[in-house]
């Protein structure tokens, strides 16, 4: 059903449920609850789940193992195959809806999920997707220009720079913009097709720059990018908003 939904093909959940009732002899409610358990695992993997099956935890190891086998057999599900507007050649400058960052929750996830999350790392998946990252930066670049023009600051809008494209990576941020008062906004963009709390990778250079320029550094997190892009913004110190874990160790002699 998830494959059908992601590719826009129609299906009727009630019919699928009835077929499963006949096949395994479980009640309709029990089957719906198991689908919600599956959604909870997909949530931890930063994946889309079937609409209407809100994530519900308290799942068994066998269910996690089953999800792992299914994704391993169909990796495209994890790679989030939904095309973005930019990939389809449909991108136009549009505003971005900003909302509050997610509530900080530093509690570890269920141990049973550890292996599957390590195997299918949503943060690494998004970081490898260069097209996704480029599309997200482009969306923010245009939105920053548009917001300044709406605020009557065409002069500042003309000065907005897409630094990672014009100068290359390494600055510690992607876009140099301004607020309507003329103060710098040095924006690092992190984009995912996953949900609001999908983890992301932050380089040591980006983290260090956020501490060097806490007055200007802004981390813009774009999420649900392929369907209804929304965003939230984080300001330094970043460890006040997110739990930072070492992802790569540098070995020297």
C-alpha positions in Angstrom: 0.0 0.0 0.0 2.9 2.4 0.8 4.4 1.8 -2.7 1.0 2.5 -4.3 0.5 5.7 -2.2 4.0 7.0 -2.9 3.5 6.6 -6.7 0.0 8.0 -6.7 -1.8 4.8 -7.6 -5.3 4.3 -6.0 -6.2 1.6 -3.5 -8.9 1.0 -0.9 -7.5 0.3 2.6 -10.8 -1.3 3.8 -10.5 -3.9 1.0 -6.9 -4.6 1.9 -7.9 -5.0 5.6 -10.7 -7.4 4.7 -8.2 -9.5 2.6 -5.9 -9.7 5.6 -8.7 -10.7 7.9 -9.4 -13.7 5.7 -5.7 -14.5 5.4 -4.6 -14.3 9.1 -7.8 -14.5 11.0 -7.3 -11.2 13.0 -9.9 -8.5 13.6 -10.1 -5.3 11.6 -9.0 -3.2 14.6 -6.0 -5.5 15.3 -4.8 -5.2 11.7 -5.2 -1.4 11.8 -3.2 -1.2 15.0 -0.4 -3.3 13.4 -0.3 -0.8 10.5 0.1 2.0 13.0 2.9 0.0 14.6 4.6 -0.1 11.1 4.1 3.6 10.8 5.9 4.1 14.1 8.9 2.2 12.7 8.8 4.2 9.5 8.7 7.4 11.6 12.0 6.5 13.3 13.5 6.0 9.8 12.3 9.4 8.6 10.0 7.8 6.0 6.5 8.5 4.8 3.8 6.2 6.1 0.3 5.4 4.8 -2.1 8.3 5.3 -4.5 7.6 8.1 -2.3 5.1 10.0 -1.0 7.4 12.7 2.3 6.1 14.3 1.6 4.0 17.3 4.5 2.5 19.3 4.7 -0.6 21.5 5.6 -2.9 18.6 7.3 -6.3 18.8 10.7 -7.2 17.5 9.2 -9.4 14.8 7.4 -6.4 13.3 10.7 -4.4 13.2 12.4 -7.4 11.6 9.6 -7.6 9.0 9.8 -3.9 8.1 13.6 -4.3 7.8 13.3 -7.3 5.4 10.7 -5.4 3.3 12.8 -2.3 3.0 15.9 -4.3 2.2 13.9 -6.0 -0.6 12.6 -2.7 -2.0 15.2 0.0 -1.2 13.4 2.6 -3.2 10.9 2.9 -0.4 13.6 4.2 2.0 15.2 6.5 -0.6 11.9 8.4 -0.8 11.2 8.2 -4.5 8.7 11.1 -4.6 9.9 13.7 -7.2 10.3 17.3 -6.1 8.9 20.2 -8.0 12.4 21.2 -9.1 13.1 17.8 -10.5 10.0 18.0 -12.5 10.9 21.5 -13.8 8.1 23.1 -11.9 9.9 25.2 -9.3 8.8 28.8 -9.0 9.7 31.3 -6.2 7.3 30.6 -3.4 7.1 31.6 0.3 7.9 29.0 2.9 5.7 28.4 5.9 7.7 28.5 9.1 6.5 26.9 12.3 7.9 26.3 15.7 10.8 23.8 16.0 9.9 20.4 17.5 9.9 20.0 21.2 13.3 18.7 22.4 13.2 15.1 23.4 16.6 13.6 24.2 15.2 10.2 25.3 16.7 7.3 23.4 14.4 5.3 21.1 13.4 1.7 21.8 16.5 -0.5 21.7 14.8 -2.8 19.2 15.0 -0.1 16.6 18.7 0.5 17.0 19.9 -1.9 14.3 17.4 -0.9 11.6 18.1 2.8 12.2 21.8 2.2 11.9 21.3 0.2 8.7 18.9 2.7 7.1 20.1 6.1 8.4 17.7 8.8 7.3 20.3 11.6 8.0 22.9 9.9 5.8 20.3 9.2 3.1 19.3 12.9 2.9 23.0 14.0 3.0 23.8 11.8 0.0 20.9 13.3 -2.0 22.7 16.2 -3.6 19.7 17.1 -5.8 17.5 17.3 -2.7 20.0 19.5 -0.9 20.3 21.8 -3.9 16.5 22.1 -4.3 16.1 23.0 -0.7 18.7 25.7 -0.9 17.2 27.1 -4.0 13.8 27.3 -2.3 15.2 29.2 0.6 17.3 31.5 -1.6 14.2 32.6 -3.6 12.1 32.9 -0.4 14.6 35.2 1.3 14.6 37.5 -1.8 10.8 37.5 -1.9 10.5 38.2 1.8 12.7 41.2 1.6 10.9 42.6 -1.4 7.6 42.2 0.4 9.2 44.2 3.3 10.1 47.0 0.9 13.8 46.1 0.9 14.5 45.5 -2.8 18.0 46.9 -2.2 18.7 44.0 0.2 17.0 41.4 -1.9 19.5 42.1 -4.7 22.3 41.4 -2.3 21.2 38.0 -1.2 23.8 35.4 -2.3 23.7 31.7 -2.8 27.1 31.2 -1.3 27.4 27.4 -1.7 26.8 27.7 -5.4 28.8 30.9 -6.1 31.8 30.2 -3.9 31.5 26.5 -3.2 31.1 24.6 0.0 33.2 25.4 3.0 31.9 28.8 4.3 29.9 27.1 7.0 26.6 28.3 5.6 24.7 28.2 2.3 23.0 31.5 1.8 23.9 35.1 2.9 20.7 37.1 3.4 19.4 39.9 5.6 16.5 40.7 7.8 14.5 43.9 6.9 16.6 45.9 9.3 19.8 45.0 7.3 21.3 42.5 9.8 23.0 39.5 8.3 21.3 36.1 8.1 23.9 33.4 7.3 21.7 30.4 6.6 22.6 26.8 6.5 19.8 24.8 4.8 19.0 21.2 5.8 16.3 19.5 3.6 14.4 16.2 3.9 11.4 14.6 2.3 10.8 13.1 5.8 8.8 14.4 8.7 9.6 17.3 11.1 11.8 15.3 13.5 13.9 13.4 10.8 17.5 13.7 12.0 20.1 15.4 9.8 23.9 15.7 9.5 25.8 18.8 10.6 29.4 19.1 9.6 32.0 20.2 12.2 32.7 23.3 10.0 29.0 24.2 10.2 28.8 23.6 14.0 32.0 25.7 14.6 30.7 28.5 12.4 27.5 28.6 14.4 29.5 29.3 17.5 31.7 31.8 15.7 28.8 33.8 14.4 25.9 33.1 16.8 24.5 36.6 16.0 23.9 35.8 12.3 23.9 32.0 11.9 20.5 30.4 11.2 19.8 26.8 10.5 16.7 26.4 8.4 15.2 22.9 8.4 13.0 22.1 5.4 10.8 19.0 5.8 8.1 17.1 4.0 9.8 18.8 1.0 8.2 16.7 -1.8 4.6 17.2 -0.7 3.9 20.3 1.4 7.3 21.9 2.2 7.4 23.6 5.7 10.3 24.7 7.8 11.5 25.8 11.2 14.6 27.8 12.2 17.2 27.1 14.8 19.6 29.6 16.4 22.8 29.0 18.3 23.6 27.5 20.6 22.4 24.5 18.6 22.9 22.0 21.4 20.0 23.8 23.1 17.7 22.6 20.4 19.1 19.3 19.1 21.2 16.4 20.6 24.5 16.5 18.7 26.2 13.1 18.3 29.6 12.4 16.7 29.0 10.8 13.4 32.5 10.6 12.0 35.8 10.4 14.0 39.0 11.9 12.5 42.0 9.7 13.1 45.5 11.3 13.1 49.0 10.0 13.8 
